[in-house]
């Protein structure tokens, strides 16, 4: 029963300690073990790229009333694109390229159910885009802007964390869909320059070097904000609320500034009068609710990519052992574009 | 030109001092002057009942970025029902009963434009209801529940300030429309008793005597809240947010606890994680946005009143000089139902 069959090895990154405040490298450990093999109906995906996602943070605190805790010792959740290397499922033969809810690991066993699909054959689309602008971040931007924030041509759009993969996509989609004005807030001059010169934002504001951010937003958007596409959290929403226009909409896309805070540390949204006076609508989203409509969004975004109207900055890390570093940096604002980690050959 | 024609006298209540904190009697003065007479196309309404409305408070602080200040010395805004007593407008002959944006006065000149309409001839509906359950409070409840909060049969509904005219109407409309459960929060045992025994709420909680309000809400609504119909403000929304169910909706109908507070004093909404985890939608309303659909709502509510399924508690004050007293009491939670002030004969 033991030791007679040589098995593949795989690696994964496990949570070793529940995070307090910002996640740190010592909260994680890379572990090596025998790679699993598929049973009937299953297949094995050899991951090529894994994502690190700020939203993952909410499951790393030991659980609260909003998010179940990830069990200690288990691999971290995330998205992956890879190649089927063993299969007992005729729908997914060996060699099939897929994107899926894979996680921080080099191999997963999949059944074809849940969040998994074959990578469509579109020439000129790099594989990593399927966990980027054509993956969860891009889909979050698309459904957050169009379905949740009910974007319409002529809207004035303010995007926060704008150089991140969700924000950059949301701003470009707004621009491509007839926004009157798209302004981004980001954390470095390099990011701001890229937003304006490459991504086509009308203007970008470096929140780290702007002494009076309120005044800078008001100056850039003197007529106010129709859509706030927010990836930051309560303090940012509180700041922008008084600048919202009549019938303005706030998409709560992410809360990266709040994920590391205890309830006592978390800022509150005080400026709520505009909910009535300006009929503000505020809503959050989890993109998987819109799974049935993913093909519509992916088709539109792939077309925009082909026309050069949707660009994504990518930061690539090499090796699964770099995943904790790539993740922890998200909370220091170090990321510029989508962070993907290459964990296997294409 | 002067002094040869005897004119009627009228009275109004003017703001004499901008309010700081809770409004007080000395902020107001009753003034007597010659009643105006209509020019061509105009008509004069002799008010019978005037309303006092908590939302008026936002214009009595000298103005901020959300609400223009009411000029000192001018009559206060409000709603009125009355009878045309002079007319140069054939659409509104003398004797026509109307409800309108009249204000804290005994007579107004109207043109037939803006918020004014003839009182429909429905037997058995007292005149004062047209500034109550069939006026702005009732319409706010109807559109807040059905259009803003997208109420659907089977929802579990929590109503705050539930014995007020908006809350009591919202709860009864929810019950009449197939709510699974309707719970009210109010400020006295008498109000709670009325909510359950007369208005048909499933349960009511006295927030003033309940030591642990969170626990009491959770016990009354163990499955959570689909619709929070809130008339109170940020602290209440923050409290209920962790109890919201998936795809829950919050109608920001009023903010009576926050109107008297400075920005520094105002509590914030900290518990915003459910916006994402539970896909919460939060929206405020100003009922006049729905003016085109008022007839649909009024017809439905008049039918419910006829069937005894929509009851409204009314507190009546006599004489225009009682308007400041009626208004100031709103902010001490003294009101139980709709406060109307009788300022003229029917």
Contacts between the chains, C-beta under 8 A, distances in Angstrom:
chain1	res1	chain2	res2	distance
A	55	B	276	7.8
A	58	B	273	7.3
A	58	B	277	7.6
A	64	B	273	8.0
A	65	B	242	5.4
A	66	B	242	7.7
A	66	B	273	4.4
A	66	B	274	6.2
A	66	B	277	4.3
A	66	B	278	7.6
A	67	B	273	7.8
A	67	B	277	6.2
A	233	B	272	7.5
A	234	B	268	7.4
A	234	B	269	7.6
A	234	B	270	7.0
A	234	B	272	5.5
A	237	B	272	7.8
A	238	B	268	7.1
A	242	B	65	5.3
A	242	B	66	7.7
A	252	B	272	7.1
A	252	B	275	4.2
A	252	B	276	5.8
A	254	B	276	7.6
A	255	B	272	7.0
A	255	B	273	7.0
A	255	B	276	6.8
A	258	B	272	7.4
A	258	B	273	7.7
A	263	B	270	6.3
A	263	B	271	7.4
A	266	B	270	5.0
A	267	B	268	6.8
A	267	B	270	7.3
A	268	B	234	7.4
A	268	B	238	7.1
A	268	B	267	6.8
A	268	B	268	1.8
A	268	B	269	5.5
A	268	B	270	4.3
A	269	B	234	7.6
A	269	B	268	5.5
A	269	B	269	4.5
A	269	B	270	7.9
A	269	B	272	6.7
A	270	B	234	7.0
A	270	B	263	6.3
A	270	B	266	5.0
A	270	B	267	7.3
A	270	B	268	4.3
A	270	B	269	7.9
A	271	B	263	7.4
A	272	B	233	7.5
A	272	B	234	5.5
A	272	B	237	7.8
A	272	B	252	7.1
A	272	B	255	7.0
A	272	B	258	7.4
A	272	B	269	6.7
A	273	B	58	7.3
A	273	B	64	8.0
A	273	B	66	4.4
A	273	B	67	7.7
A	273	B	255	7.0
A	273	B	258	7.7
A	274	B	66	6.2
A	274	B	284	7.7
A	275	B	252	4.2
A	275	B	282	6.8
A	275	B	283	6.9
A	275	B	284	3.5
A	276	B	55	7.8
A	276	B	252	5.8
A	276	B	254	7.6
A	276	B	255	6.8
A	276	B	284	3.8
A	276	B	285	7.0
A	276	B	286	6.5
A	277	B	58	7.6
A	277	B	66	4.4
A	277	B	67	6.2
A	277	B	284	7.7
A	277	B	286	7.5
A	278	B	66	7.6
A	278	B	284	7.9
A	279	B	283	7.1
A	279	B	284	5.9
A	279	B	285	6.3
A	279	B	286	6.4
A	279	B	289	6.7
A	280	B	283	6.9
A	280	B	284	6.3
A	281	B	281	6.9
A	281	B	282	7.4
A	281	B	283	4.3
A	282	B	275	6.8
A	282	B	281	7.4
A	282	B	282	4.8
A	282	B	283	7.3
A	283	B	275	6.8
A	283	B	279	7.0
A	283	B	280	6.9
A	283	B	281	4.4
A	283	B	282	7.3
A	284	B	274	7.8
A	284	B	275	3.5
A	284	B	276	3.8
A	284	B	277	7.7
A	284	B	278	8.0
A	284	B	279	5.9
A	284	B	280	6.3
A	285	B	276	7.0
A	285	B	279	6.3
A	286	B	276	6.4
A	286	B	277	7.5
A	286	B	279	6.4
A	289	B	279	6.7
